[in-house]
Amino acid sequence: MNKFTLEQLETFVHCAETGSFSHAARRMGKSQSTVSSAISNLETDLGILLFDRTTRKPGLTLAGKSLLAQAKSIVDNSERLYAQGLSMSMGTEEELIIAVNEFMPYEQLESILQKTEAAFPELAIKLYQTALNDVRELVCTGKAHLGFASGVLEDGKLDFKSIDHIHFMPMASPQHPLANHKNINFEQINQYRQVMVFDQSNLADDVNRGVFSPITFKVNNLALKIKLMRSNFGWGMLPSHIAAEEIKAQQLVPLDLAFHHSDDIRVPIYLVWAKNQPLGKAAQFIQSQY
């Protein structure tokens, strides 16, 4: 009995994800005939058809749908095994690159950096502070070794550890018409513009849960959002640690929304790394702290 190969399973997963043999071939850097042969050989080895080729675009058969999750699991585990094996032989990075979501509290970042600096006093460190899901892009493309990301992790290329949560508070300028109102209802808040950070990757469902107004002012970073809110261009949701700083500085005030409670918008923070990228000793040290 012939046994299928890891390469065949990878080809199966790529074809299923892209919905096309030609697209899978481009993603893998192979010819379409090589991809087609790999799928045909896998089907022969398994004794079943994985794709229905009677339609314009090959779709998964019932058997293919049933086996896809197992194939993904095997491919993912093989990538982890490969990366972990290489990590064991890795030394300390010449430069450790970390991508940090701008929502992450500075105190948490400061704490882990102090521990890392104490353990690796000669290590060069580079930080990228980015908006929303840019952290994932930097880590997936190998531009950063580690990332501190928030929201929903939907990218199968990443492994992660949950390390904390961020609570969001509704805030506005003291000059905002609703600044001194109590028990503001949904109809009232709907009448005013909401300032929000938009997500260019369209993955930030957790953050978008906090969008209550049909009238929005969208920006691509948190600093600009805060400036617009201070200038009374609209109200917005802010992480509680940033909201506390704005209240202390008397720049913004909390809004008393009748339908919102402190745990209503609770976004997780993750430490993330690429499944298929080996990590050096400094990155492994940071992993071990969570």
C-alpha positions in Angstrom: 0.0 0.0 0.0 1.4 3.4 -1.0 1.7 6.1 1.7 1.0 9.7 1.1 3.6 12.3 1.6 3.7 15.6 3.6 4.1 17.5 0.3 0.9 15.9 -1.0 -1.0 17.0 2.1 0.4 20.5 1.9 -0.7 20.6 -1.8 -4.2 19.4 -0.7 -4.5 22.1 1.9 -3.3 24.9 -0.5 -5.8 23.8 -3.2 -8.6 23.7 -0.7 -7.7 27.1 0.7 -7.3 28.9 -2.6 -10.1 27.0 -4.4 -8.0 26.6 -7.5 -5.1 24.3 -8.6 -3.5 27.2 -10.5 -3.7 29.6 -7.5 -2.2 26.9 -5.2 0.6 26.3 -7.7 1.4 30.1 -7.7 1.4 30.1 -3.9 3.7 27.1 -3.7 6.0 28.2 -6.5 5.2 25.1 -8.5 3.8 24.3 -11.9 0.1 23.5 -12.2 0.8 20.1 -13.6 2.9 19.3 -10.5 0.1 20.3 -8.2 -2.5 18.3 -10.2 -0.2 15.2 -10.1 0.2 15.6 -6.3 -3.5 15.7 -5.8 -4.1 12.7 -8.2 -1.5 10.6 -6.4 -2.9 11.5 -3.0 -6.4 10.5 -4.2 -4.9 7.2 -5.5 -3.1 6.6 -2.2 -6.3 7.3 -0.1 -8.6 5.5 -2.5 -11.1 8.4 -2.7 -11.7 11.6 -4.7 -10.9 14.8 -2.8 -12.0 17.2 -5.5 -15.0 17.4 -7.8 -13.5 18.3 -11.2 -16.9 18.4 -13.1 -17.3 22.1 -12.3 -15.3 25.1 -13.6 -13.5 25.4 -10.3 -12.6 22.1 -8.5 -14.6 21.9 -5.2 -14.1 19.6 -2.3 -16.0 16.4 -2.2 -17.7 15.3 1.0 -14.7 13.1 1.6 -12.3 16.0 0.9 -14.2 18.2 3.4 -14.1 15.5 6.0 -10.3 15.0 5.6 -9.3 18.6 5.3 -9.1 19.4 9.0 -6.9 16.4 9.7 -4.6 17.3 6.8 -4.3 20.9 8.1 -3.5 19.5 11.6 -0.7 17.2 10.2 0.8 20.1 8.1 0.6 22.5 11.1 2.2 20.0 13.4 5.0 19.3 10.9 5.8 23.0 10.7 5.8 23.3 14.5 8.1 20.2 14.7 10.5 21.7 12.1 10.6 25.1 13.7 11.0 23.7 17.2 13.8 21.5 16.1 15.7 24.4 14.5 15.0 26.6 17.5 16.9 24.0 19.7 20.0 24.7 17.7 19.6 28.4 17.4 21.8 30.8 19.3 20.9 34.3 20.5 19.6 36.7 17.9 21.9 39.5 16.7 18.8 41.6 16.9 15.4 40.7 18.3 12.5 42.3 16.4 9.1 42.6 18.2 5.9 44.0 16.8 3.6 45.6 19.4 -0.1 46.5 19.0 -0.6 50.1 20.0 -3.4 49.1 22.3 -1.0 47.1 24.6 -0.4 48.8 28.0 3.1 50.2 28.1 3.7 48.8 31.6 3.3 45.2 30.3 5.8 45.9 27.5 8.2 47.6 29.9 8.1 44.6 32.2 9.0 42.0 29.6 11.7 44.2 28.0 13.3 44.7 31.4 13.4 41.0 32.0 14.8 40.4 28.5 17.5 43.1 28.9 18.6 41.6 32.2 18.9 38.1 30.7 20.5 39.3 27.4 22.4 42.6 28.2 24.2 42.7 24.9 21.1 42.0 22.8 20.0 44.6 20.2 16.2 45.1 20.2 14.0 46.7 17.6 10.3 47.5 18.3 7.6 48.2 15.8 4.4 49.8 17.3 1.6 49.2 14.9 -2.2 49.5 14.5 -4.5 46.5 15.0 -3.6 43.5 12.7 -0.3 44.9 11.3 1.4 42.9 14.0 0.2 39.7 12.3 1.5 40.8 8.9 5.0 41.6 10.3 5.3 38.3 12.1 3.8 36.1 9.3 6.2 37.7 6.8 9.2 37.2 9.0 9.8 40.9 9.5 9.4 40.4 13.3 10.3 37.4 15.5 7.5 38.0 18.0 4.4 40.1 18.2 1.9 41.3 20.8 -1.4 41.3 19.0 -5.0 41.9 20.0 -8.4 40.8 18.7 -9.3 37.6 16.9 -6.5 35.4 15.6 -7.7 33.9 12.3 -4.3 33.4 10.6 -3.4 29.7 10.5 0.3 30.7 10.1 0.6 31.9 13.7 1.0 30.2 17.1 0.1 32.2 20.2 -0.3 32.4 23.9 -3.1 34.5 25.5 -1.5 36.8 28.0 -4.2 39.4 29.0 -7.3 41.3 28.1 -7.9 45.0 27.3 -11.1 46.7 28.5 -12.6 49.5 26.5 -14.4 52.6 27.7 -16.6 55.2 25.9 -14.9 58.6 26.0 -15.4 62.1 24.7 -14.2 65.7 24.9 -15.6 67.6 28.0 -17.2 69.9 25.3 -19.2 67.0 23.7 -23.0 67.5 23.9 -23.4 64.2 25.8 -20.4 64.7 28.2 -22.6 65.5 31.2 -25.5 63.3 30.4 -26.5 60.2 32.5 -27.7 56.9 31.2 -27.2 57.7 27.5 -29.3 55.4 25.4 -28.5 53.8 22.1 -30.7 56.3 20.2 -28.9 59.3 21.7 -25.4 58.0 21.0 -26.4 57.1 17.4 -26.9 60.8 16.7 -23.2 61.6 17.1 -20.1 60.8 15.2 -17.9 58.0 16.5 -14.1 58.1 15.9 -12.6 54.7 15.3 -9.4 53.0 14.2 -10.1 51.1 11.0 -8.5 47.7 10.3 -6.9 47.4 6.9 -6.8 43.6 7.1 -10.6 43.3 7.9 -9.8 40.9 10.8 -10.6 43.1 13.8 -14.0 41.8 14.6 -13.5 42.2 18.4 -12.6 45.9 17.9 -15.5 46.5 15.5 -17.9 45.2 18.2 -17.5 48.6 19.8 -18.9 50.5 16.9 -22.3 51.9 17.9 -22.9 54.9 15.7 -23.7 54.8 12.0 -21.8 58.1 11.6 -18.0 57.4 11.9 -14.7 59.1 11.5 -12.2 56.4 10.6 -8.4 56.8 11.1 -5.5 54.4 10.8 -3.8 54.9 14.2 -4.7 55.5 17.9 -2.8 58.7 18.3 -4.8 60.5 15.6 -8.0 59.1 17.0 -7.2 60.6 20.5 -6.4 64.0 19.0 -9.7 64.1 17.0 -11.6 63.1 20.2 -9.8 65.8 22.2 -10.8 68.3 19.4 -14.4 67.2 19.8 -14.7 65.7 16.3 -16.6 62.8 17.9 -16.6 60.3 20.8 -14.9 56.9 20.8 -13.9 53.7 22.6 -10.5 53.7 24.3 -8.5 51.1 26.1 -9.1 51.6 29.9 -5.4 52.3 30.6 -5.3 55.1 28.0 -8.7 56.4 29.1 -7.4 56.7 32.6 -4.5 58.9 31.4 -6.9 61.1 29.4 -9.1 61.5 32.5 -6.1 62.4 34.6 -5.0 65.0 32.1 -8.6 66.4 31.9 -8.5 66.0 28.1 -11.4 63.5 27.8 -14.2 62.3 30.1 -16.1 59.0 30.3 -19.5 58.7 28.8 -22.3 57.1 30.8 -23.8 54.7 28.3 -26.8 52.9 29.8 -26.2 49.9 27.6 -22.5 49.5 28.2 -20.6 47.9 31.0 -16.9 47.5 31.7 -16.8 43.9 30.5 -18.9 44.5 27.3 -15.8 45.1 25.2 -13.0 42.9 26.4 -10.3 42.3 23.7 -7.6 39.6 24.3 -3.9 40.3 24.0 -1.7 37.5 22.5 2.0 36.8 22.2 2.3 35.5 18.6 5.0 33.9 16.5 5.1 32.2 13.1 4.6 28.4 13.1 7.3 27.8 10.5 9.9 30.2 11.8 12.6 29.0 14.3 13.1 31.3 17.3 16.4 32.3 18.9 17.2 32.1 22.6 15.9 35.7 23.4 12.5 35.0 21.7 12.3 31.7 23.5 13.0 33.5 26.7 10.1 35.8 26.2 7.8 32.9 25.4 8.8 31.3 28.7 7.7 34.3 30.6 4.0 33.7 29.8 
